[in-house]
Amino acid sequence: MKNGSTLHVGLDVHKDSIAVAYAGEEGTAPVSLGSIGTRRCDIDTLVRKLQRRRLARGKHPNTIAAATARELTGFMWAIAKVAATAGVARQAGHHR
């Protein structure tokens, strides 16, 4: 079953900035939202921008909140994996 409400969000995280892009349906070209800072207020601004885009597409506010929470959880898992991998590599290099 195909659901037209999927919004894929991609983050390229660096020490000083986060580049953000999104894509709607499969096969559509990604749209860059530019770069944001790494402060909490910068990320809050990004979340509000994504929520406004969903509202403009006619999505129910509860659906938007659930989708945003699901995306943020996915981002946190991805960040945790990278951090754990970097920590293991750093520890291995430190013991040499």
Summary of the structure (lengths in Angstrom):
residues: 96
radius of gyration: 16.1
end to end distance: 52.7
largest distance: 56.7
contacts: 207
relative contact order: 0.12
helix: 53%
strand: 19%
